[in-house]
Amino acid sequence: MPDEDYRPATPRDLTFRPATTADLPALVALVESAYRSEESREGWTTETDLVGGPRADEAMLLADIERPGSRIVLAERDGTLVGCGHVTQISPTGAYFGLFAVRPSEQGSGVGRQILGEAERVAREDWQLATLEMTVLNVRTELLAYYGRRGFEPTGESQPFPPPGIDGIVVLRDGLHLVVLRKKLP
Ligand SMILES: CC(C)(COP(=O)(O)OP(=O)(O)OC[C@H]1O[C@@H](n2cnc3c(N)ncnc32)[C@H](O)[C@@H]1OP(=O)(O)O)[C@@H](O)C(=O)NCCC(=O)NCCS
């Protein structure tokens, strides 16, 4: 007999809010765990074998929190941080999405899809923007396919990797560059 009080944890239990300075330590830890750490191998996609060095530090994220037209979105379940993404306005009609991370043990269950949906909502509804752009390393074919299924298309542009002016990145594979993707927001 089904227990009517039982409700499995699903992505629907997520809540979203903008990050504040108080979130910085937990945010840096989340991003490091998802992108380039050994723990990130638990997830379905990682850049551990491609890039070394820190992905984000508190000073960089503090600037992203404080800059007008820039919002770091946190996804929480029962008050625990499970994922994040950063939306920032880059033109009169467009926003950029980055810092996309989900705790490795939570990946693959739709949390990322919901964060992306919230980022699109922020750009479209809160800021009245028409497009969302992102950049992805050219060799991360599984991620390019994932974004393609979310409606992001290559613009044909590419950008150098590491990006100029960013220190501390260790490139572990030749031939890396960033592919620019864009989605027209519905
Ligand atoms: C990218 C990331 C944020 C996505 O979050 P997530 O919660 O895992 O994403 P979802 O659960 O919404 O989606 C998982 C997708 O991976 C697919 N997937 C699962 N296992 C896979 C595998 N072994 N190979 C390829 N795709 C796989 C699923 O089919 C699903 O896609 P679909 O919804 O189109 O079917 C998360 O994986 C992450 O933090 N990665 C490390 C940091 C990173 O690379 N960030 C992006 C930089 S551009």
The ligand as an ORCA input file, in Angstrom:
! r2SCAN-3c Opt
* xyz 0 1
  C      27.090     20.285    -16.859
  C      26.315     20.079    -15.561
  C      26.119     21.418    -14.839
  C      24.936     19.469    -15.924
  O      24.208     19.234    -14.739
  P      23.372     17.862    -14.523
  O      22.536     18.057    -13.310
  O      24.284     16.710    -14.571
  O      22.462     17.878    -15.841
  P      21.058     17.144    -16.106
  O      20.809     16.137    -15.053
  O      20.043     18.203    -16.360
  O      21.306     16.449    -17.494
  C      22.183     15.381    -17.631
  C      22.308     15.075    -19.097
  O      23.459     14.291    -19.310
  C      23.139     13.204    -20.123
  N      24.087     12.179    -19.739
  C      24.072     11.429    -18.619
  N      25.146     10.598    -18.634
  C      25.830     10.863    -19.762
  C      27.012     10.335    -20.348
  N      27.729      9.375    -19.740
  N      27.442     10.847    -21.521
  C      26.750     11.815    -22.147
  N      25.617     12.364    -21.649
  C      25.161     11.883    -20.466
  C      21.701     12.905    -19.810
  O      21.091     12.230    -20.880
  C      21.121     14.320    -19.657
  O      20.807     14.922    -20.886
  P      19.262     15.057    -21.354
  O      18.540     15.732    -20.233
  O      19.312     15.899    -22.588
  O      18.803     13.655    -21.593
  C      27.053     19.116    -14.588
  O      27.267     17.900    -15.251
  C      28.400     19.641    -14.099
  O      28.474     20.296    -13.059
  N      29.496     19.324    -14.829
  C      30.851     19.754    -14.428
  C      31.068     21.232    -14.651
  C      30.885     21.592    -16.131
  O      31.423     20.928    -16.992
  N      30.108     22.673    -16.374
  C      29.779     23.123    -17.727
  C      30.899     23.871    -18.345
  S      30.460     24.537    -19.928
*
